[in-house]
Amino acid sequence: MADETEIKNAFADHLANRSFPCVAAKAAQAKQQLSLLVAGHMLCPMDDARILDFLYSFVDTYRASNDFYHSAAILFKEPQGCTEEMFEDAMWKRLQSIADLDAQHHRYDNRVSHDPSSAQFSFSIREEAFYIIGMHPLNNRESRRFAYPTLVFNPHHQFEELRKTQKYEQIKKVIRKRDMAVSGSVNPMLEDFGKASEALQYSGRVYDETWQCPLKIKHATS
């Protein structure tokens, strides 16, 4: 099994590949504003406290910076070769667990909704909302395939700030054009914030209108 350094280097190489569509992630890596943590099995809660501490540290760093393009990625060593259903199940288990731990100390980010069915929903840690991207080897979207199960946390507020600078639409067009080139189509689950719940986009699976997010938010709200 690969060690932590090898896994982190593999992820850096994956982002650096010309075919990888997300220019924001590339920018975060180029600016050395991409934080990485390697955890164990995605179905095991053993690393949850360490993951939360890592995200807290990332939030502090992000809030102290005046620069755009910050991301944090949790790279799990296992399970290898998980199906979309396995990944989705593991993803919601980990997000539920770290959300429960966070709720013991913090309220929910009041700039977004805590209701996963709301079009204003975004995942919150330390009162900082995040848009999450799931990646794994068998994802139906080629642009979301990576050798290890991965959760990428992107501060929601930085997208709102990019909208104010008119950069957001340019970045979105570039990403969707690159995604089309890699996957042959634009992700059918992709919607701008406020049009549909972000929860539909986290795993990369395609859902119909009957799908319900299993996440149960227990935070107090401001």
Contacts in CASP RR format, 6 or more apart in sequence:
PFRMAT RR
TARGET T0000
AUTHOR 0000-0000-0000
METHOD contacts of the structure
MODEL  1
MADETEIKNAFADHLANRSFPCVAAKAAQAKQQLSLLVAGHMLCPMDDAR
ILDFLYSFVDTYRASNDFYHSAAILFKEPQGCTEEMFEDAMWKRLQSIAD
LDAQHHRYDNRVSHDPSSAQFSFSIREEAFYIIGMHPLNNRESRRFAYPT
LVFNPHHQFEELRKTQKYEQIKKVIRKRDMAVSGSVNPMLEDFGKASEAL
QYSGRVYDETWQCPLKIKHATS
1 77 0 8 1.000
2 10 0 8 1.000
2 77 0 8 1.000
4 38 0 8 1.000
7 38 0 8 1.000
7 75 0 8 1.000
7 77 0 8 1.000
7 148 0 8 1.000
8 36 0 8 1.000
8 38 0 8 1.000
8 75 0 8 1.000
10 146 0 8 1.000
10 147 0 8 1.000
10 148 0 8 1.000
11 36 0 8 1.000
11 73 0 8 1.000
11 75 0 8 1.000
11 146 0 8 1.000
11 148 0 8 1.000
11 150 0 8 1.000
12 29 0 8 1.000
14 20 0 8 1.000
14 146 0 8 1.000
14 147 0 8 1.000
15 22 0 8 1.000
15 25 0 8 1.000
15 26 0 8 1.000
15 29 0 8 1.000
15 34 0 8 1.000
16 26 0 8 1.000
16 29 0 8 1.000
19 178 0 8 1.000
19 181 0 8 1.000
19 182 0 8 1.000
20 26 0 8 1.000
20 143 0 8 1.000
20 178 0 8 1.000
20 182 0 8 1.000
21 143 0 8 1.000
21 175 0 8 1.000
21 176 0 8 1.000
21 178 0 8 1.000
21 179 0 8 1.000
21 181 0 8 1.000
21 182 0 8 1.000
22 133 0 8 1.000
22 143 0 8 1.000
22 175 0 8 1.000
22 178 0 8 1.000
23 171 0 8 1.000
23 174 0 8 1.000
23 175 0 8 1.000
23 178 0 8 1.000
24 69 0 8 1.000
24 71 0 8 1.000
24 154 0 8 1.000
24 171 0 8 1.000
24 175 0 8 1.000
25 34 0 8 1.000
25 71 0 8 1.000
25 152 0 8 1.000
27 68 0 8 1.000
27 69 0 8 1.000
28 34 0 8 1.000
28 69 0 8 1.000
28 70 0 8 1.000
28 71 0 8 1.000
31 67 0 8 1.000
31 69 0 8 1.000
33 65 0 8 1.000
33 67 0 8 1.000
33 69 0 8 1.000
33 70 0 8 1.000
33 71 0 8 1.000
34 70 0 8 1.000
34 71 0 8 1.000
34 72 0 8 1.000
34 73 0 8 1.000
35 54 0 8 1.000
35 57 0 8 1.000
35 58 0 8 1.000
35 61 0 8 1.000
35 70 0 8 1.000
35 71 0 8 1.000
35 72 0 8 1.000
35 73 0 8 1.000
36 72 0 8 1.000
36 73 0 8 1.000
36 75 0 8 1.000
37 50 0 8 1.000
37 51 0 8 1.000
37 54 0 8 1.000
37 72 0 8 1.000
37 73 0 8 1.000
37 74 0 8 1.000
37 75 0 8 1.000
38 75 0 8 1.000
38 76 0 8 1.000
38 77 0 8 1.000
39 47 0 8 1.000
39 50 0 8 1.000
39 51 0 8 1.000
39 74 0 8 1.000
39 75 0 8 1.000
39 76 0 8 1.000
39 77 0 8 1.000
40 46 0 8 1.000
40 47 0 8 1.000
40 76 0 8 1.000
40 77 0 8 1.000
40 78 0 8 1.000
41 76 0 8 1.000
41 77 0 8 1.000
41 78 0 8 1.000
41 79 0 8 1.000
42 76 0 8 1.000
42 78 0 8 1.000
42 79 0 8 1.000
42 82 0 8 1.000
42 87 0 8 1.000
42 90 0 8 1.000
42 91 0 8 1.000
42 93 0 8 1.000
42 94 0 8 1.000
42 149 0 8 1.000
43 79 0 8 1.000
43 89 0 8 1.000
43 90 0 8 1.000
43 93 0 8 1.000
45 93 0 8 1.000
45 94 0 8 1.000
45 97 0 8 1.000
48 94 0 8 1.000
48 97 0 8 1.000
48 98 0 8 1.000
48 101 0 8 1.000
49 101 0 8 1.000
51 74 0 8 1.000
51 94 0 8 1.000
51 98 0 8 1.000
52 98 0 8 1.000
52 101 0 8 1.000
52 102 0 8 1.000
52 125 0 8 1.000
54 72 0 8 1.000
54 74 0 8 1.000
55 72 0 8 1.000
55 98 0 8 1.000
55 125 0 8 1.000
55 126 0 8 1.000
55 153 0 8 1.000
56 125 0 8 1.000
56 126 0 8 1.000
58 70 0 8 1.000
58 72 0 8 1.000
58 153 0 8 1.000
59 125 0 8 1.000
59 126 0 8 1.000
59 128 0 8 1.000
59 155 0 8 1.000
61 70 0 8 1.000
62 70 0 8 1.000
62 128 0 8 1.000
62 155 0 8 1.000
62 158 0 8 1.000
63 128 0 8 1.000
68 158 0 8 1.000
68 161 0 8 1.000
68 162 0 8 1.000
68 167 0 8 1.000
69 158 0 8 1.000
70 154 0 8 1.000
70 155 0 8 1.000
70 158 0 8 1.000
71 152 0 8 1.000
71 153 0 8 1.000
71 154 0 8 1.000
72 152 0 8 1.000
72 153 0 8 1.000
73 150 0 8 1.000
73 151 0 8 1.000
73 152 0 8 1.000
73 153 0 8 1.000
74 94 0 8 1.000
74 150 0 8 1.000
74 151 0 8 1.000
74 153 0 8 1.000
75 148 0 8 1.000
75 149 0 8 1.000
75 150 0 8 1.000
76 90 0 8 1.000
76 148 0 8 1.000
76 149 0 8 1.000
76 150 0 8 1.000
76 151 0 8 1.000
77 148 0 8 1.000
78 149 0 8 1.000
79 86 0 8 1.000
79 90 0 8 1.000
79 149 0 8 1.000
80 137 0 8 1.000
80 148 0 8 1.000
81 136 0 8 1.000
81 137 0 8 1.000
81 138 0 8 1.000
82 90 0 8 1.000
82 136 0 8 1.000
82 137 0 8 1.000
82 138 0 8 1.000
82 149 0 8 1.000
83 138 0 8 1.000
84 136 0 8 1.000
84 138 0 8 1.000
84 139 0 8 1.000
84 140 0 8 1.000
84 203 0 8 1.000
84 204 0 8 1.000
84 205 0 8 1.000
87 134 0 8 1.000
87 136 0 8 1.000
87 138 0 8 1.000
87 139 0 8 1.000
87 149 0 8 1.000
87 203 0 8 1.000
88 203 0 8 1.000
88 205 0 8 1.000
90 149 0 8 1.000
91 134 0 8 1.000
91 149 0 8 1.000
91 151 0 8 1.000
91 202 0 8 1.000
91 203 0 8 1.000
92 213 0 8 1.000
92 214 0 8 1.000
92 215 0 8 1.000
94 151 0 8 1.000
95 123 0 8 1.000
95 132 0 8 1.000
95 151 0 8 1.000
95 202 0 8 1.000
95 215 0 8 1.000
96 214 0 8 1.000
96 215 0 8 1.000
96 216 0 8 1.000
98 125 0 8 1.000
99 123 0 8 1.000
99 124 0 8 1.000
99 125 0 8 1.000
99 215 0 8 1.000
99 217 0 8 1.000
99 218 0 8 1.000
99 219 0 8 1.000
100 218 0 8 1.000
102 124 0 8 1.000
102 125 0 8 1.000
102 126 0 8 1.000
102 219 0 8 1.000
103 217 0 8 1.000
103 218 0 8 1.000
103 219 0 8 1.000
103 220 0 8 1.000
106 124 0 8 1.000
106 125 0 8 1.000
106 126 0 8 1.000
106 127 0 8 1.000
106 219 0 8 1.000
107 127 0 8 1.000
107 219 0 8 1.000
107 220 0 8 1.000
107 221 0 8 1.000
107 222 0 8 1.000
108 114 0 8 1.000
108 124 0 8 1.000
108 127 0 8 1.000
108 217 0 8 1.000
108 219 0 8 1.000
108 220 0 8 1.000
108 221 0 8 1.000
108 222 0 8 1.000
109 122 0 8 1.000
109 124 0 8 1.000
109 127 0 8 1.000
109 128 0 8 1.000
109 129 0 8 1.000
109 156 0 8 1.000
110 127 0 8 1.000
110 221 0 8 1.000
110 222 0 8 1.000
111 129 0 8 1.000
111 156 0 8 1.000
111 157 0 8 1.000
112 120 0 8 1.000
112 121 0 8 1.000
112 122 0 8 1.000
112 124 0 8 1.000
112 129 0 8 1.000
112 156 0 8 1.000
113 119 0 8 1.000
113 120 0 8 1.000
113 121 0 8 1.000
113 122 0 8 1.000
114 121 0 8 1.000
114 124 0 8 1.000
114 217 0 8 1.000
114 219 0 8 1.000
114 221 0 8 1.000
115 121 0 8 1.000
115 217 0 8 1.000
116 197 0 8 1.000
116 199 0 8 1.000
116 213 0 8 1.000
116 215 0 8 1.000
116 217 0 8 1.000
117 197 0 8 1.000
117 199 0 8 1.000
117 212 0 8 1.000
117 213 0 8 1.000
118 197 0 8 1.000
119 193 0 8 1.000
119 194 0 8 1.000
119 195 0 8 1.000
119 196 0 8 1.000
119 197 0 8 1.000
120 193 0 8 1.000
120 194 0 8 1.000
121 197 0 8 1.000
121 198 0 8 1.000
121 199 0 8 1.000
122 129 0 8 1.000
122 130 0 8 1.000
122 131 0 8 1.000
122 156 0 8 1.000
122 193 0 8 1.000
122 198 0 8 1.000
123 129 0 8 1.000
123 130 0 8 1.000
123 131 0 8 1.000
123 132 0 8 1.000
123 153 0 8 1.000
123 198 0 8 1.000
123 202 0 8 1.000
123 215 0 8 1.000
124 130 0 8 1.000
124 219 0 8 1.000
125 153 0 8 1.000
127 222 0 8 1.000
128 155 0 8 1.000
128 156 0 8 1.000
128 157 0 8 1.000
129 155 0 8 1.000
129 156 0 8 1.000
129 157 0 8 1.000
130 153 0 8 1.000
130 154 0 8 1.000
130 155 0 8 1.000
130 156 0 8 1.000
131 153 0 8 1.000
131 154 0 8 1.000
131 155 0 8 1.000
131 156 0 8 1.000
131 159 0 8 1.000
131 193 0 8 1.000
131 198 0 8 1.000
131 201 0 8 1.000
132 151 0 8 1.000
132 152 0 8 1.000
132 153 0 8 1.000
132 154 0 8 1.000
132 198 0 8 1.000
132 202 0 8 1.000
133 144 0 8 1.000
133 151 0 8 1.000
133 152 0 8 1.000
133 154 0 8 1.000
133 201 0 8 1.000
133 202 0 8 1.000
134 144 0 8 1.000
134 149 0 8 1.000
134 150 0 8 1.000
134 151 0 8 1.000
134 152 0 8 1.000
134 202 0 8 1.000
134 203 0 8 1.000
134 204 0 8 1.000
135 144 0 8 1.000
135 145 0 8 1.000
135 146 0 8 1.000
135 149 0 8 1.000
135 150 0 8 1.000
135 151 0 8 1.000
135 152 0 8 1.000
136 144 0 8 1.000
136 145 0 8 1.000
136 146 0 8 1.000
136 148 0 8 1.000
136 149 0 8 1.000
136 150 0 8 1.000
137 145 0 8 1.000
137 146 0 8 1.000
137 147 0 8 1.000
137 148 0 8 1.000
138 145 0 8 1.000
139 145 0 8 1.000
139 204 0 8 1.000
140 204 0 8 1.000
140 205 0 8 1.000
140 206 0 8 1.000
141 179 0 8 1.000
141 183 0 8 1.000
141 187 0 8 1.000
141 204 0 8 1.000
142 182 0 8 1.000
142 183 0 8 1.000
143 178 0 8 1.000
143 179 0 8 1.000
143 182 0 8 1.000
143 183 0 8 1.000
144 204 0 8 1.000
156 193 0 8 1.000
159 168 0 8 1.000
159 193 0 8 1.000
160 193 0 8 1.000
162 168 0 8 1.000
162 171 0 8 1.000
163 169 0 8 1.000
172 192 0 8 1.000
176 186 0 8 1.000
176 190 0 8 1.000
179 186 0 8 1.000
179 187 0 8 1.000
180 186 0 8 1.000
187 201 0 8 1.000
187 204 0 8 1.000
188 206 0 8 1.000
189 200 0 8 1.000
189 201 0 8 1.000
189 204 0 8 1.000
189 205 0 8 1.000
189 206 0 8 1.000
189 207 0 8 1.000
190 201 0 8 1.000
191 200 0 8 1.000
191 201 0 8 1.000
197 213 0 8 1.000
199 213 0 8 1.000
199 215 0 8 1.000
200 207 0 8 1.000
200 211 0 8 1.000
200 213 0 8 1.000
END
